[in-house]
Amino acid sequence: MTKQTGASKRATVKKKAPTAAALRAEVADLKRKLADLQAKPKAKRAPRRNPVPRSSVAQAAKAFTAFTGHQAEVIGKMEKPVIPDVVWPLGEMIGVSYAAVRDGQREEYYHEFKENCRPLLCVSPDGKQLLVLGGRYKVGETGINDKG
């Protein structure tokens, strides 16, 4: 008969079972990866001259001129961002800070939204795009103005 020593005994390590939330997150991640692999690249179409109605361009130019005191002019082209169908809320916007050139002077502004006028700051699913949704405000010649 042989005696078992402490060194020859096998240690049993119990693994904790993953939580339901962890399993759901892992399944969601796998589904997202599968969808990315299955996604077909979109065919590029030839760019159009200007897909935006002239009235919208004129309205934007008028608002720009009223706010900045400068005549609007084309300074370049950029692609219109794709607005996601689904976003997640990051939180209520308490305020917004921005810099703008008005009457030839660069100015920095901070607008604090009234509590009943605050928009929601949302994020695209990939986390690369911020969107300001809702709120009770209007942007005009004097900047951001709460409506309420």
Buried (B, 14 or more C-beta within 10 A) or exposed (E): EEEEEEEEEEEEEEEEEEEEEEEEEEEEEEEEEEEEEEEEEEEEEEEEEEEEEEEEEEEEBEBBEEBBEEEBEEEEEEEEEEEBEEBEEEEEBEEBEEEEEBEEEEEEEEBBBEEEBBBBBBBBEEEEBEBEEEBBBEEEEEBBEBEE
